[in-house]
Amino acid sequence: MVGFTAKEIRDIFISMTVIAVIFAYLFSGGKINVLVSLIPVTFLTVGVGFVLHELAHKFVAIRYGFQAEFKMWVEGLILAIITTMFGFVFAAPGAVYIQGDYITKEENGKISLAGPLTNIILALFFLMLMPISTFSPLLKMIATFGFAVNSLFAFFNLIPISILDGTKVLKWNPIIWGITTVVALVLTVKSMLGL
């Protein structure tokens, strides 16, 4: 059964809020009036993408019988704020911590894959909104940001370095890692080129 502690809900909400505001600031070019108007958009695109990514890890871990809880990383949020001042974002707001008996390479790989795969699904959802978004500037902005950010989240997290998801997915199954990474890369490039 999936449950959430009060601390976990607080950590998710704070992390989601900080990430949404940071991306709103980045997209606004530092203009306060634009930043304020972008915050609801970044909540729906960046915030939701981040939360669902982490919850996907949690749900799959629980499915395998592990205890899993999201914990905020204050230092990572501070780092995200600092890097934003230099025109880019390195966001490490927290992670899902897993406890339980021995975790196999396959279980670890599938738990890790769940996050980027969720972002790929979200990116495709926002991409499908594009044709109907021409009728609404707000919907167009949501579709554009959602597609771009979730594509980038998926690709970035699949890079096989250090603590990123890609390391565990690659160790478990290089073919699945390769296919998923190529899909995420294609979506990221497409979002950047605006095609």
FENJO-V883259 format. One line per field, one symbol per residue. ss: DSSP state (a for helix, b for strand, c for the rest). Layout:
ss: ???
//
This chain:
ss: cccccaaaaaaaaaaaaaaaaaaaaaaacccaaaaaaaaaaaaaaaaaaaaaaaaaaaaaaaacccbbbbbbcaaaaaaaaaaacccccccccbbbbbbcccccaaaaaaaaaaaaaaaaaaaaaaaaacaaaaacaaaaaaaaaaaaaaaaaaaaaaccccccaaaaaaaacaaaaaaaaaaaaaaaaaaaacc
//
